[in-house]
């Protein structure tokens, strides 16, 4: 259920609504928009009559939310959420580009990648220190050493860092270094991790699970927001289908659908979405044309030598060309690349 | 195998290679490019020895084609195929737009739709006269009466007609009226029908099956081309996945992938691909940005009254807005529209 206040409702009226929600054993989530304030009510609201709230002073309306996701839905908050990361805005008018290697491999590798993607116009550096690899025998990441190298790259370039956190145990450590905490596709429904991320003060980028429906994905985001962290961005990275010529099937349908259902920013990962280096730029263009708020691209100084995902990583020249194409499409739909 | 002729090979050189192929009991398929002629060979059981052709006059090279699809592959023909449909093309630089109702329902409905899509800039009219409906109790189409109405709409607007043929029995009738014969997703592997398309002399729009891989789809196109009809365009219309929020999952990965594997034009159907009217324009933009050669969009004068696919059909005003958005994206990727 959500309770929308009148535009000129007083603080006291607002506080009275919040108090009444608590007195019923439910949890209030105040959401401030530019037009009006809303109190989303979470808990077992089945026995509560919205009429009990709509009669209170300062209340414009109280109604049930028809979707199973509440706090992340457009019904509850009509305006786009803009996540501010060290001054870079994700989900606003501008389109953000996150780029960097799949894994942090060495100081030389991450610094040269960071400098190159910065020069080409990226606004975030990506790079994995903890790697969820399919095989336990493959490179698992440099862990804390990788996080330190990411921090060094940030210091040199000023790029905020997006990096994955794989377990609840490492959340504090990763949060200490990262600017955006990424939840990988395989952890999309790791609810213990999601709840833990609801308590950190850093933004979260939630990748879509390989076989997760849009509804399940939004419910996963709801876990994080319900636990107290509203700074969530969603990342479509391709789903599992019968097609074998591409690594995944990027579900670009999800972009306009999620933008209609939710106020959260939507990022697209063409690198994992198609998994073939030469086709990454075409899919990046398509994502921006479909309305994505950003893209995340794997870039490596020498893709053929990469310890992971080399076949889908771009070299520096290819990334520069992708950026040029992305700018042209962004311009065409009236959105600058930031 | 593919026999590649030298740029200055004479017609007699080509004829000699073709005769040699026939003498081996195989079928030659000559493919003329801007620079040179290549001759695809089909019908062989195992690998052929390149030495059979390499010494012949005018022959530059004899190469094995690594893909299971041969005549439709880029290995065999590097240049894009451009299908000329009475002066309007599918493939090539210009984006082709096909629009119209899912089904032909009445004279008024079709003419109103045709005028509206023409005015908004479409060059082809779509409309089903034979409808492959999931339920046998739903509207099955007006059959020949629908074809006649399509011909009438063409006469009035000048739009070329794209309409579906569902079986070999009605194919000759459909081909008589249509400018482009569409093969629906459910018939993508109706091999008897595909073989018959080789002989109709009309271009074919081959939709992807809901659970067909890109490779299977190209093999289906190979059926049509190897039976004598090289004018085939492919249409991505969404595949079956676990997602239920959308009717299908439009596989735009397939667009750049196909453009690298085949020389055939690729058209995208955002209406079926997402299945929800509100999201059709976004997916149309994405299709063009990914490199599609054309779009096919469902438009109905009054979608809420449509006998089929109303939930994914645009009103004429919505279609005009889609065209504006697509024009901008086409400009951004450097393609005239």
HADDOCK unambig.tbl for C-alpha pairs under 7 A between the chains (distance, minus, plus):
assign (segid A and resid 213 and name CA) (segid B and resid 243 and name CA) 5.20 0.50 0.50
assign (segid A and resid 214 and name CA) (segid B and resid 245 and name CA) 6.99 0.50 0.50
assign (segid A and resid 241 and name CA) (segid B and resid 241 and name CA) 6.09 0.50 0.50
assign (segid A and resid 243 and name CA) (segid B and resid 213 and name CA) 5.22 0.50 0.50
assign (segid A and resid 249 and name CA) (segid B and resid 251 and name CA) 6.45 0.50 0.50
assign (segid A and resid 249 and name CA) (segid B and resid 253 and name CA) 6.62 0.50 0.50
assign (segid A and resid 250 and name CA) (segid B and resid 251 and name CA) 6.94 0.50 0.50
assign (segid A and resid 250 and name CA) (segid B and resid 253 and name CA) 6.63 0.50 0.50
assign (segid A and resid 251 and name CA) (segid B and resid 249 and name CA) 6.35 0.50 0.50
assign (segid A and resid 251 and name CA) (segid B and resid 250 and name CA) 6.92 0.50 0.50
assign (segid A and resid 251 and name CA) (segid B and resid 251 and name CA) 6.91 0.50 0.50
assign (segid A and resid 253 and name CA) (segid B and resid 249 and name CA) 6.58 0.50 0.50
assign (segid A and resid 253 and name CA) (segid B and resid 250 and name CA) 6.52 0.50 0.50
assign (segid A and resid 253 and name CA) (segid B and resid 274 and name CA) 6.08 0.50 0.50
assign (segid A and resid 253 and name CA) (segid B and resid 283 and name CA) 6.81 0.50 0.50
assign (segid A and resid 256 and name CA) (segid B and resid 279 and name CA) 6.06 0.50 0.50
assign (segid A and resid 256 and name CA) (segid B and resid 282 and name CA) 6.68 0.50 0.50
assign (segid A and resid 274 and name CA) (segid B and resid 253 and name CA) 6.09 0.50 0.50
assign (segid A and resid 279 and name CA) (segid B and resid 256 and name CA) 6.05 0.50 0.50
assign (segid A and resid 282 and name CA) (segid B and resid 256 and name CA) 6.55 0.50 0.50
assign (segid A and resid 282 and name CA) (segid B and resid 289 and name CA) 6.92 0.50 0.50
assign (segid A and resid 282 and name CA) (segid B and resid 290 and name CA) 4.72 0.50 0.50
assign (segid A and resid 282 and name CA) (segid B and resid 291 and name CA) 6.86 0.50 0.50
assign (segid A and resid 283 and name CA) (segid B and resid 253 and name CA) 6.79 0.50 0.50
assign (segid A and resid 283 and name CA) (segid B and resid 290 and name CA) 5.73 0.50 0.50
assign (segid A and resid 285 and name CA) (segid B and resid 289 and name CA) 5.44 0.50 0.50
assign (segid A and resid 285 and name CA) (segid B and resid 290 and name CA) 6.17 0.50 0.50
assign (segid A and resid 286 and name CA) (segid B and resid 286 and name CA) 4.08 0.50 0.50
assign (segid A and resid 286 and name CA) (segid B and resid 287 and name CA) 6.48 0.50 0.50
assign (segid A and resid 286 and name CA) (segid B and resid 289 and name CA) 4.79 0.50 0.50
assign (segid A and resid 286 and name CA) (segid B and resid 290 and name CA) 4.90 0.50 0.50
assign (segid A and resid 287 and name CA) (segid B and resid 286 and name CA) 6.40 0.50 0.50
assign (segid A and resid 289 and name CA) (segid B and resid 282 and name CA) 6.91 0.50 0.50
assign (segid A and resid 289 and name CA) (segid B and resid 285 and name CA) 5.51 0.50 0.50
assign (segid A and resid 289 and name CA) (segid B and resid 286 and name CA) 4.93 0.50 0.50
assign (segid A and resid 289 and name CA) (segid B and resid 289 and name CA) 6.40 0.50 0.50
assign (segid A and resid 290 and name CA) (segid B and resid 282 and name CA) 4.68 0.50 0.50
assign (segid A and resid 290 and name CA) (segid B and resid 283 and name CA) 5.89 0.50 0.50
assign (segid A and resid 290 and name CA) (segid B and resid 285 and name CA) 6.24 0.50 0.50
assign (segid A and resid 290 and name CA) (segid B and resid 286 and name CA) 5.03 0.50 0.50
assign (segid A and resid 291 and name CA) (segid B and resid 282 and name CA) 6.96 0.50 0.50
assign (segid A and resid 328 and name CA) (segid B and resid 332 and name CA) 5.83 0.50 0.50
assign (segid A and resid 329 and name CA) (segid B and resid 329 and name CA) 6.61 0.50 0.50
assign (segid A and resid 329 and name CA) (segid B and resid 332 and name CA) 5.85 0.50 0.50
assign (segid A and resid 332 and name CA) (segid B and resid 328 and name CA) 5.89 0.50 0.50
assign (segid A and resid 332 and name CA) (segid B and resid 329 and name CA) 6.14 0.50 0.50
assign (segid A and resid 332 and name CA) (segid B and resid 332 and name CA) 6.26 0.50 0.50
